[in-house]
């Protein structure tokens, strides 16, 4: 957990007044966290109920680490007992973000933050927006799946959107280091768990909504409802919405903040493409925006999805008052995010790519993009993650089979599930092609794909992208698709 260098000191009495809690505890605290492993001397520890264990169970650990008090619910208070002073509220998770924002004196209000949500495109869009802002000379921060950037410093992250106490501490650090603009991914889990409560977004963007996370949300209506909460006055001042997406159209009509429409295909949108010309490694484009602004340039990225991502990033940059000419001049230098159609080139006579596509829609889009640009066959390796939405497995299997010339089904992150059972669900009901294969071991599956490739073909490994580990039976083992792909190519000679 990254913390600001500045000193912060609040009293439990002040906190009690802020949250309307009944407490006569006379204790000051100099930090706040809900992560027992991150507790430092002087901290208020927020003990949250978890799926398997209550945070209050770590009371001995946090006391040893120097915590001076605990904020928790009734259940947590019983567990803590008299080991540390306790402040009790009914729903500490709901209040945590606002409490942490209060503790750090509303740090997000001092930074221009763009929050981007959607099933696909969050990482690439935030990455591109961050690049445009840097090109414009801004001091930037980035928060998302690949990690966290605070100016030149890069910090690993376990979540697309950090927990509330970590997030507000991060904003306080960014403010302290004079970061002016932040590009941030906002997951539906984070919205539902209120990790972003207490955060003020200058603008929020919606990319698309397709099937994913139904193990968590239950159905698409609930998934959409979670995303929609970001487009309310509690969080955002302005919304930018892709209305090419059916859920985007619904959101555009229902959002309770001012909204701007974007579309690659619909020219009635306030932001749209007036020209898209396919080039050898990308596009020449003309983008029309609000106020009639026209931004022209060349983009060295391929795929309709990247056109969508660039459009959102460009529109947000203009809303951040970046000069249109500066935005236009930045286009040619833009690069995609790590693990997104990332090339592995060792001089082989076929194209080798790694991509994070792990939803049915993303698999379909990625393979369709390659079909337009690859002269030879598409050989694709794909698995489905364990302990996640099971209903998408046969859909992803069908999309893999339909979109590739040679489909190789393999393991992703099986987690606690049996990898063979996951694969059985992926291929259920499919008539596999003669050259299709089911290979449980992901390394062997990648090697098979490489060995099958001929000059002009494309080998693409989907699902894990930038990830550097594979979760199997409770253990995270080192595994990087890019490294494995390179190794297989080298061994092929």
C-alpha positions in Angstrom: 0.0 0.0 0.0 1.5 3.3 -1.1 1.1 6.1 1.4 1.7 9.9 1.3 4.7 11.4 3.0 2.7 14.2 4.6 1.4 13.7 8.1 -2.3 13.2 8.7 -3.8 13.0 12.2 -7.4 12.7 13.1 -9.2 11.8 16.3 -11.8 9.1 16.9 -14.0 11.8 18.2 -13.8 13.7 14.8 -14.5 10.4 13.0 -17.5 9.6 15.2 -19.0 13.0 14.4 -18.3 12.5 10.6 -20.1 9.1 10.6 -22.6 9.8 13.3 -21.3 7.0 15.5 -21.7 6.9 19.3 -18.2 6.8 20.7 -16.3 8.4 23.6 -13.0 7.0 22.7 -10.1 9.5 23.1 -7.6 8.2 20.5 -5.8 9.9 17.6 -4.9 7.9 14.5 -2.4 8.8 11.8 -3.3 6.3 9.1 -6.2 4.1 8.0 -6.4 0.7 6.2 -8.6 -2.3 5.8 -5.6 -4.6 4.9 -4.3 -6.3 8.1 -0.9 -6.8 6.3 -0.5 -3.1 5.6 -1.1 -1.8 9.2 1.4 0.6 10.5 1.9 2.2 13.9 -0.8 4.6 14.7 -3.3 3.2 12.2 -7.1 2.8 12.5 -7.8 -0.7 11.3 -11.1 -1.1 9.5 -12.2 -4.7 10.0 -14.6 -5.8 7.2 -16.7 -8.9 6.9 -15.2 -11.2 4.2 -16.5 -14.1 2.2 -14.6 -16.6 4.3 -13.3 -14.8 7.3 -14.0 -11.5 9.2 -11.2 -9.0 9.2 -11.6 -8.7 12.9 -10.0 -12.2 13.2 -6.7 -10.5 12.5 -6.9 -8.4 15.7 -3.8 -9.8 17.3 -1.8 -9.2 14.1 -2.9 -5.6 13.7 -2.4 -4.8 17.4 1.2 -6.1 17.2 1.7 -4.0 14.1 0.7 -0.9 16.0 -3.0 -0.3 15.3 -4.6 2.0 17.9 -8.3 1.4 17.2 -10.7 -0.7 15.1 -13.7 0.4 13.1 -16.0 -2.5 12.4 -19.6 -3.9 12.6 -21.3 -5.6 15.5 -19.9 -9.0 14.6 -16.4 -7.7 14.4 -16.7 -5.9 17.7 -17.5 -9.2 19.4 -14.4 -10.7 17.9 -12.2 -7.8 18.9 -13.5 -7.7 22.4 -11.4 -5.4 24.6 -8.1 -5.9 22.7 -8.3 -2.5 21.1 -10.8 0.4 21.3 -13.7 -0.2 18.9 -16.0 2.1 16.9 -19.1 0.2 15.7 -21.1 1.1 12.6 -23.6 -1.1 10.8 -21.9 -1.3 7.4 -18.2 -0.3 7.5 -17.7 -1.4 3.9 -20.3 1.0 2.6 -18.7 3.9 4.6 -15.0 3.1 4.1 -14.3 5.1 0.9 -16.0 8.2 2.3 -14.2 7.8 5.6 -10.8 7.5 3.9 -11.5 10.5 1.6 -12.4 12.5 4.7 -9.2 11.4 6.5 -7.0 12.5 3.6 -9.0 15.7 3.0 -10.8 14.8 -0.2 -7.7 14.1 -2.4 -9.6 13.2 -5.5 -11.1 16.7 -5.7 -7.6 18.1 -6.3 -6.9 15.8 -9.3 -8.7 15.6 -12.7 -9.7 11.9 -12.8 -11.2 10.0 -15.7 -12.9 6.7 -14.7 -13.5 4.2 -17.4 -15.9 1.2 -17.0 -17.1 -1.5 -19.3 -16.6 -5.2 -20.0 -13.8 -4.7 -22.6 -11.5 -1.9 -23.5 -10.9 -0.4 -20.0 -7.2 -1.1 -19.9 -6.4 0.0 -23.5 -8.5 3.1 -23.2 -6.9 4.3 -20.0 -3.4 3.4 -21.4 -4.1 5.5 -24.5 -5.6 8.4 -22.6 -2.5 8.4 -20.3 -0.2 8.5 -23.3 -2.1 11.5 -24.8 -1.9 13.3 -21.5 1.8 12.6 -21.2 2.3 13.8 -24.8 0.6 17.0 -23.8 3.1 17.5 -21.0 0.8 16.6 -18.1 1.9 15.0 -14.9 -0.1 11.8 -15.0 -1.2 8.8 -12.9 -2.7 5.5 -14.1 -4.7 2.9 -12.2 -5.8 -0.4 -13.6 -5.4 -4.1 -14.4 -1.8 -3.9 -15.4 -0.7 -1.8 -12.4 -0.5 1.6 -11.0 1.6 4.6 -12.2 2.4 7.6 -10.1 4.4 9.8 -12.5 7.5 7.8 -13.4 6.9 5.2 -10.6 5.2 1.9 -11.4 3.5 -0.1 -8.6 2.0 -3.6 -9.0 -1.7 -4.0 -8.2 -3.8 -7.0 -7.3 -7.1 -5.5 -8.4 -8.3 -3.6 -11.4 -9.6 -1.0 -8.9 -7.8 -0.9 -5.5 -9.7 -1.3 -2.2 -11.1 2.0 -0.8 -8.4 2.6 1.8 -5.6 2.0 -0.7 -7.3 4.1 -3.4 -7.7 7.2 -1.2 -4.2 6.9 0.1 -3.0 6.6 -3.5 -4.9 9.8 -4.5 -3.4 11.6 -1.5 0.1 10.5 -2.7 -0.7 11.7 -6.2 -1.9 15.0 -4.9 1.3 15.3 -2.8 3.4 14.6 -5.9 1.5 17.1 -8.0 -0.1 14.6 -10.4 -2.6 16.7 -12.4 -4.5 14.0 -14.4 -5.4 10.3 -13.6 -6.7 7.7 -16.0 -8.5 5.0 -14.0 -10.2 1.7 -14.7 -13.4 1.1 -12.6 -14.6 -2.4 -12.4 -18.2 -3.4 -11.7 -16.9 -5.3 -8.6 -15.4 -2.1 -7.3 -18.6 -0.1 -7.8 -20.7 -2.8 -6.0 -18.2 -3.1 -3.2 -18.0 0.7 -3.0 -14.3 0.9 -3.4 -14.7 4.1 -5.3 -17.0 5.8 -2.8 -15.5 9.1 -1.8 -14.0 9.5 -5.2 -14.8 12.5 -7.4 -14.4 11.9 -11.1 -14.1 14.8 -13.5 -15.6 12.4 -16.1 -16.6 8.8 -16.4 -16.6 6.7 -19.6 -18.6 3.6 -20.7 -17.0 1.3 -23.3 -19.4 -1.6 -23.7 -21.2 -4.3 -21.8 -21.1 -8.0 -22.8 -21.3 -11.3 -20.9 -18.9 -11.6 -18.0 -18.9 -11.8 -14.2 -22.3 -13.3 -14.1 -21.0 -15.5 -11.3 -20.9 -12.3 -9.2 -23.8 -10.2 -10.6 -26.2 -13.1 -11.4 -27.6 -11.6 -14.7 -27.0 -8.9 -17.3 -29.5 -6.6 -15.7 -27.7 -6.6 -12.4 -24.4 -6.2 -14.2 -25.7 -3.2 -16.1 -27.1 -1.7 -12.9 -23.7 -1.9 -11.2 -22.0 -0.1 -14.1 -24.8 2.5 -14.2 -24.1 3.6 -10.7 -20.9 5.3 -11.8 -23.1 7.7 -14.0 -24.7 9.4 -11.0 -23.9 12.7 -9.2 -22.3 10.7 -6.4 -19.3 9.9 -8.6 -19.2 11.7 -12.0 -19.6 15.2 -13.2 -19.7 14.2 -16.9 -20.3 10.9 -18.8 -19.0 9.8 -22.1 -20.9 6.8 -23.5 -20.4 4.5 -26.5 -23.9 4.3 -28.0 -22.8 1.7 -30.6 -23.3 -0.7 -27.7 -27.0 -1.6 -26.8 -26.4 -1.0 -23.1 -24.6 2.2 -23.9 -27.8 3.5 -25.5 -29.8 2.6 -22.4 -27.2 4.3 -20.2 -27.2 7.4 -22.4 -31.0 7.7 -21.9 -31.0 7.0 -18.2 -27.8 8.6 -16.7 -28.5 11.3 -14.1 -25.4 13.4 -15.0 -24.7 15.3 -18.3 -23.6 12.8 -21.0 -21.8 12.9 -24.4 -22.4 10.2 -27.0 -19.6 8.4 -28.9 -19.9 6.0 -31.8 -17.7 4.4 -34.4 -20.6 3.5 -36.6 -23.3 6.1 -35.7 -22.6 9.5 -37.1 -25.4 11.1 -35.1 -23.2 10.7 -32.0 -21.5 13.8 -30.7 -18.1 12.1 -31.2 -17.7 9.8 -34.3 -15.4 8.9 -37.1 -15.8 10.8 -40.4 -13.1 8.8 -42.0 -11.5 5.4 -41.4 -8.9 4.3 -44.0 -7.2 0.9 -43.4 -3.4 1.1 -43.7 -0.8 -1.7 -43.5 -0.4 -1.5 -39.7 -3.4 0.6 -38.6 -5.7 3.4 -39.8 -5.8 7.0 -41.1 -8.7 8.6 -39.4 -10.7 11.8 -39.1 -12.6 12.2 -35.8 -15.4 14.7 -35.4 -16.2 15.9 -31.9 -18.2 18.3 -29.8 -18.2 21.9 -31.1 -17.4 20.6 -34.6 -13.7 19.9 -33.7 -11.9 17.8 -36.3 -8.9 15.6 -35.2 -7.0 13.9 -38.0 -4.1 11.5 -37.9 -2.7 8.0 -38.2 -3.2 5.2 -35.6 -0.8 2.3 -35.5 -3.3 0.0 -33.8 -5.6 -2.6 -35.5 -9.1 -3.6 -34.9 -12.5 -2.0 -34.5 -12.2 -2.3 -30.7 -9.1 -0.2 -30.8 -10.9 2.4 -32.9 -13.5 2.5 -30.1 -10.8 2.8 -27.5 -9.0 5.6 -29.3 -12.3 7.5 -29.8 -13.0 7.4 -26.1 -9.5 8.5 -25.1 -9.5 11.3 -27.6 -12.9 12.6 -26.5 -11.7 12.5 -22.8 -8.5 14.3 -23.7 -10.5 17.1 -25.3 -12.8 17.3 -22.3 -9.6 17.7 -20.2 -9.0 20.8 -22.4 -6.0 19.3 -24.3 -5.4 21.2 -27.5 -6.9 19.4 -30.5 -3.7 19.8 -32.5 -1.7 18.2 -29.7 -4.1 15.3 -29.6 -3.8 14.9 -33.4 0.0 14.9 -33.2 -0.1 12.3 -30.5 -2.1 9.7 -32.4 0.8 8.2 -34.4 2.8 7.5 -31.2 0.0 5.7 -29.4 0.6 2.1 -28.4 -1.8 -0.5 -27.0 -1.6 -1.9 -23.5 0.7 -4.7 -22.5 -0.8 -8.1 -23.4 -3.3 -6.6 -25.8 -2.6 -7.9 -29.3 1.1 -7.9 -28.2 3.5 -9.3 -30.8 6.2 -11.8 -30.0 8.7 -11.4 -32.9 11.8 -13.5 -33.1 12.1 -13.3 -36.8 9.8 -16.3 -37.4 7.8 -16.4 -40.7 4.4 -16.3 -39.0 2.7 -13.7 -36.7 2.7 -14.5 -33.0 0.4 -12.6 -30.7 -0.8 -12.6 -27.1 -4.1 -11.0 -26.1 -6.1 -10.7 -22.9 -9.5 -11.5 -24.5 -11.3 -13.6 -21.9 -15.0 -12.9 -22.7 -17.1 -14.2 -25.6 -17.4 -10.8 -27.2 -13.6 -10.1 -26.8 -12.7 -13.4 -28.4 -15.1 -12.8 -31.3 -13.8 -9.2 -31.9 -10.1 -10.2 -31.7 -10.4 -13.1 -34.1 -12.5 -11.0 -36.5 -9.9 -8.3 -36.4 -7.2 -10.9 -37.3 -9.3 -12.4 -40.1 -9.2 -9.0 -41.9 -5.4 -8.7 -41.8 -3.9 -12.2 -41.8 -3.3 -13.9 -45.1 -2.8 -17.4 -43.7 -4.5 -19.5 -41.1 -5.4 -18.4 -37.6 -4.3 -20.8 -34.9 -5.7 -19.9 -31.6 -5.1 -21.1 -28.0 -7.8 -20.4 -25.4 -8.9 -21.5 -22.0 -11.5 -20.4 -19.4 -10.8 -19.4 -15.9 -11.9 -21.5 -12.9 -14.2 -20.2 -10.1 -15.7 -17.7 -12.5 -18.8 -17.4 -14.7 -19.4 -20.9 -16.0 -22.1 -20.0 -18.4 -19.7 -18.3 -20.8 -17.5 -21.4 -21.2 -19.4 -23.1 -24.1 -20.0 -19.7 -25.7 -16.3 -19.0 -25.7 -15.6 -22.5 -27.0 -18.0 -21.9 -29.9 -16.5 -18.5 -30.7 -13.0 -20.0 -30.7 -14.0 -22.8 -33.1 -15.9 -20.4 -35.4 -13.3 -17.7 -35.5 -10.1 -19.8 -36.0 -8.8 -22.2 -38.5 -7.2 -24.4 -35.8 -8.6 -24.2 -32.3 -6.6 -25.4 -29.3 -8.5 -25.6 -26.1 -6.4 -25.4 -22.9 -6.3 -24.3 -19.3 -6.4 -20.7 -18.2 -6.3 -20.1 -14.4 -8.2 -23.2 -13.2 -8.0 -22.0 -9.6 -9.8 -24.5 -7.4 -11.6 -26.3 -10.3 -10.6 -29.4 -12.2 -9.0 -28.2 -15.5 -10.4 -31.1 -17.4 -13.9 -30.4 -16.3 -13.6 -26.8 -17.4 -12.4 -28.0 -20.8 -15.3 -30.4 -21.0 -17.7 -27.5 -20.5 -15.9 -25.4 -23.2 -16.3 -28.1 -25.9 -19.7 -29.3 -24.8 -22.0 -29.7 -27.9 -19.2 -28.7 -30.3 -18.3 -30.6 -33.5 -14.5 -30.1 -33.3 -12.6 -29.8 -36.5 -10.1 -32.5 -37.4 -7.2 -30.3 -36.5 -8.7 -29.0 -33.2 -7.1 -30.2 -30.0 -7.8 -30.2 -26.3 -4.5 -29.9 -24.4 -4.8 -29.4 -20.6 -1.2 -28.2 -20.2 -1.1 -24.6 -21.4 2.7 -24.7 -22.2 2.1 -27.8 -24.3 -0.9 -26.1 -26.0 1.2 -23.1 -27.0 4.0 -25.4 -28.3 1.5 -27.3 -30.4 0.2 -24.0 -31.9 3.7 -22.9 -32.8 4.6 -26.3 -34.3 1.5 -26.1 -36.5 2.2 -22.7 -37.9 3.2 -22.2 -41.6 4.6 -19.0 -43.2 1.9 -16.3 -43.3 -0.1 -17.9 -40.5 -1.0 -16.2 -37.2 -0.6 -17.9 -33.8 -2.6 -16.1 -31.1 -2.8 -17.0 -27.4 -5.9 -15.6 -25.7 -7.1 -15.1 -22.2 -4.2 -14.1 -19.9 -2.5 -11.3 -21.8 -0.1 -9.4 -19.4 -0.5 -11.9 -16.6 2.7 -13.4 -15.2 1.2 -16.3 -13.2 -1.1 -19.2 -13.5 -3.4 -20.1 -10.6 -3.7 -23.8 -10.1 -5.2 -25.5 -7.0 -4.5 -22.5 -4.7 -1.0 -21.9 -5.9 0.1 -19.1 -8.3 2.9 -20.5 -10.5 5.1 -18.3 -12.7 3.6 -18.3 -16.2 3.7 -15.7 -19.0 2.1 -16.4 -22.3 4.6 -14.0 -24.0 7.6 -15.9 -22.6 6.1 -19.3 -23.4 5.3 -18.3 -26.9 8.9 -17.0 -27.4 10.3 -20.2 -25.9 8.2 -22.4 -28.2 9.4 -20.3 -31.3 13.0 -20.6 -30.2 12.7 -24.4 -29.7 11.2 -24.7 -33.1 14.3 -23.1 -34.5 
